[in-house]
């Protein structure tokens, strides 16, 4: 087929560009229409070392054309190919020849997008999620990482993945993976099986416990008459203990199994067996879809596309944070998310009766896959739409519960207090009933009742609303044409018409089995915490508290922050202050971890408590593991309560205006069901939008959905081939994979790994990075600090004149990059944890690190409430043998942490600390930083996200357990409700005054305009009355009035044009 494709391209026929590039192939362009005589060795195709590619050159060209973050237009790619040919590279194809090869490969090794016409008539293209998941199973690098069974975690074992939480267990056992195989035996739930001990059981589920696949099973016995009896005794058995499956038992005991009358047994064999062949496994895969509106442009000109991506929820969370595992499904500038979700729903539902055929490259067996959707991560507006909810401006603004009321009702004591707690849950069944009732009311032509129903429930669906408008128009038409028809007759006729219309009448997500959009939309951290809570605090402080001098001081303090243990990008404090209204998520994440240390003297005590509470909540949300779920939920609930109460102290109305604050109360339940909150984070999807935009800008805009879908399908094919993924060869009738030369490209080329979004998790503990010997020459042992504080446990001290090399950084046990002056926890000679600051990293006859010892005391800071860090006292040095420094091996370093100087207590002031650098050069401008009063007083930061869960394991529980800010919360909320009522009245009066002032100004302008017009008309009449006589009248007053009015209007227009709009641009959309 490749030979045929290349031969066709040699004829010079015009080939349609399937890449979607904006640069079409031009036959008149000398660089684009060369013959393909030297494209490849046509005779050597079958035995190619780069199968399925003809040769290495075409393989590399195909890879180059499908790099997600390095996109080429057709013109650019043709220039690259031409350049390679001029250099004498062998087998260089022309662009047309390459396109022909790609098209053939796509049909044999990949897949084509599906054309979809939605129920609203919009056309878009979809990359089939069923084929995407099938490729995961046939990809050896991915298949081995798939977790196909729910897991019960033993006490003391951290919960880190979604399948360890409660969400998967909410599905019935038959909705999860219902079987496992061992050799030729297939064990299914709800089927009789025999143990190796000879006992019989009926497994009712399959679940992982302590790394072993197990089952809860009913014990089965046999009566003396040969009948089978199922007892109510439930035992736990390991899957390895099962010996005979149901078919084996039928072979041994006969085809007819007679059960006692009291035995309540399910149908046997399991009905799900009909969905697979005897040699196939049946598994269930959780697919997590994500949707949002995204601009197709890189510029600020908004080019709206509604995008749908997905992830394989059976992969570990650390892999799902890589772009490699984000899968594009569809996009459209026309079709809504509901229309695209309808296509997704149809593909999911089809697997219930026709599971996806796959080849499991890990087990080397054929299998079939049923797809399920356990959750819907997205930003808050999108999640409200997915839950058929009116949004944050509704009277009942929460998509997850029924809290709400009118504006006046929300400030009453009981409803105000209820806003701080999760309310009565909504459910998918109630939403469906509400939407059906709205459709029924529409057939009666009662639009007012529909609006009242929506207002009083908060339930409003875009799809249903479309049909409501169609129904109301049809009812009005029938009433006009046939006024004699009774309301019931009209309703019956319209209902018949509605039933005959194809397509969904309501949110298609409500029809997915096991999915409840109201509860399965977990609260998302990026838009709710960073672009919500932290953004509110930042805006409030900048608009209500800080002056320019305060902001100048804050910039100096922020720039002086020690970020060694924060894993944040280098601080650009002046930028953050200058563009304070245009910050994005990464800036707010940095502020959340640092702001509390820098607001002394420029904030009130209440504002400081709010900033501190926000950091303490954030650090409890950005954790990858939960050691004890119940203890964690209790601590997290306290952190949320403290933040909301701190907001009430500063601004009692804020929680009623910003629904994101109320949504915080739902986070504990989401974490209990879905696992750590970062597992529902959408940051990786937002990053992946960059890949989408690169594909969008290369589309010719005539068929954007098709072009973009094709390009993503092509990129998926290349990733699959490079990973050694299998595909079914129609000619050989077997599953094959690319040649070893193709697979080695991804394994050995780290640049290619980064370009494809594949991040290797392998880190070599103890690996030291050095500066060049020119910058840092070798040093003698006797000149190092380690020579004065050598630890005898490390062996004999090196020779004084031995040469050692100074390291810049070293890799800690848990993978952290440890630099000089970084704060770390390490294991001392006695095996206990110690805190220190890296003084030097040395490598010679062995690799060692010298730490400056510090004591993490159990004394808490009076303002922060976090552990105080200090140097060892004289008594500790002399009586407890604790030195000022200690030398340890590099393997003893465990992890980095964040320790900040106690500038709040020591009253540290700004000072000139050097020159400002520009273009890598020092300028004449002084650079001001905070000059610390000493180097002895520090605070261990308990709002630093990195390694917080490890700190909790090291520190005493009393240091990390939060205390309630307001123990009597309900009493406090009643007081805050009273303040909120007064504030609401004051704000309404202030708004009314502004409205009256605006109206008065408009009236004044209108009167002035009328006066000018009347004066102009009077002047015109006087001219006409003069019948052509010379007019000596002075019109300077009229002209002056006209000029004044024109200048005034121009001024207003210029003011309007200068109004800042960047803060509301799509890049800063806060969800």
Buried (B, 14 or more C-beta within 10 A) or exposed (E): BBBEBBBBBBEBEEBEBBBBBBBEBBEEEEEBBBEBEBBBEEEEBEEBEBBBBBBBBBBBBBBBBBBBEEBBBBBBBBBBBBEBBEEEBEBBBBBBBBBBBBBBBBEBBBBBBBEBEBBBEBBBBBBBBBBBBBBBBBBBBBBEBBBBBBBEBEEEBBBBBBBBBBBBBBBEBBBBBBBBBEEEBBBBBBBBBBBEEEBBBBBBBBBBBEEEBBBBBBBBBEEEEEBBBBBEEEEEBEBEBBBBBBBBBBEEBEEEBEBBEEBEBBEBBBEBBEBBEEEBBBBBBBBBBBBBBBBBBEEEEEBEBBBBBBBBBBBBBEBBBBBBBBBBBBBBBBBBBBBBBBBBBEBBBBBEEEBBBBBBBBEEBBBBBBBBBBBBBBBBBBBBBBBBBBBBEBBBBBBBBBBBBEEEEBBBBEBBBBBBBBBEBBEBEBBBEBBEBBBBBBBBBBBEBBEEBBBBBBBBBBBBBBBBEBBBEBBEEBBEEEEEBEEEEBBEBBBEBBEEEEBBBBBBBBBBEBBBBBBBBBBBBBBBBBBBBBBBBBBBBBEEBBEEEBBBBBBBBBBBBBBBBBBBEEBBBBEBBEBBBBBBBEBBBBBBBBBBBBBBEBBEEBBBBBBBBBBBBBBBBBBBBBBBBEEBBBBBBBBBBBBBBBBBBBBBBBBBBBBBBBBBBBBBBBBBBBBBBBBBBBBBBBBBBEBBBBBBBBBEEEBBBBBBBBBBBBBBBBBBBBBBBBBBBEEEEEBBBBBEBBBEBBBEBEEBBEBBBBEEEEBEEBEBEBEEEEEEEEBBBEEBBBBEBBBEEBEEBBEEEBEBBBBBBBBBBBEBBBBBEBBBBBBBEEEEBBBBBBBBBBBBBEBBBBBBBBBBEEEBBEBBBBBBBBBBEEEBBEEEEBBBBBBBBBBBBBBBBBBBBBBBBEEBEBEEBEEEEEEEEEEEEEBBBBEBBEEEBBBBBBBBBBBBBBBBEBBEEEBBEBEEBBEEBEEBBBBBBBBBBEBBEEEEEEEEEEEEEEEEEEEEBEEBBEEBEEBBEEBEEEBEEEEEEEEEEEBEEBBEBBEEBEEEEEEEEEEEEEEEEEBEEBEBBBB
